[in-house]
Amino acid sequence: MAQTQAGNKAVGWGVLVFAGAVGNAVGLIGKVPVVTLVAAPLAIIGVIGLMVSRRAQRS
């Protein structure tokens, strides 16, 4: 049960990373700095959450 919950959390964090990466790409390609400023922290928080989730899943 604990591994299933950690796995679900990893998927959620992965979606957050993907949304941040897409937002960064749209902001940079479209030359809209506001989108990049919003999406960059999302991607960073998503990567940190993904690392923590995978570490918790291992132990």
C-alpha positions in Angstrom: 0.0 0.0 0.0 2.8 2.4 0.9 4.5 1.8 -2.4 1.4 2.4 -4.4 0.9 5.8 -2.7 4.5 6.8 -3.3 4.2 5.7 -6.9 1.1 7.9 -7.3 2.9 10.8 -5.8 5.8 10.3 -8.2 3.3 10.5 -11.1 1.9 13.7 -9.8 5.4 15.2 -9.4 6.3 14.1 -12.9 3.2 15.9 -14.3 4.3 19.0 -12.4 7.7 18.8 -14.0 6.2 18.3 -17.4 3.9 21.3 -17.0 6.8 23.4 -15.9 9.0 22.3 -18.8 6.2 23.0 -21.3 5.5 26.4 -19.8 9.2 27.3 -20.0 9.3 26.2 -23.7 6.2 28.2 -24.5 7.5 31.3 -22.6 10.9 31.1 -24.3 9.7 30.4 -27.8 6.8 32.9 -27.6 9.1 35.5 -25.9 6.6 35.9 -23.0 8.8 36.2 -19.9 5.8 36.1 -17.5 5.0 32.5 -18.5 8.6 31.5 -18.0 8.7 33.2 -14.6 5.7 31.2 -13.5 6.7 27.9 -15.1 10.3 27.8 -13.9 9.5 27.5 -10.2 6.9 24.8 -11.0 9.5 22.7 -12.8 12.1 23.2 -10.0 9.5 22.3 -7.3 8.4 19.3 -9.4 12.0 18.0 -9.7 12.6 18.3 -5.9 9.3 16.6 -5.2 10.1 13.8 -7.7 13.5 13.2 -6.1 12.0 13.0 -2.6 9.2 10.8 -3.7 11.6 8.3 -5.4 13.8 8.3 -2.3 10.8 7.5 -0.1 9.7 4.8 -2.5 13.1 3.0 -2.2 13.1 2.9 1.6 
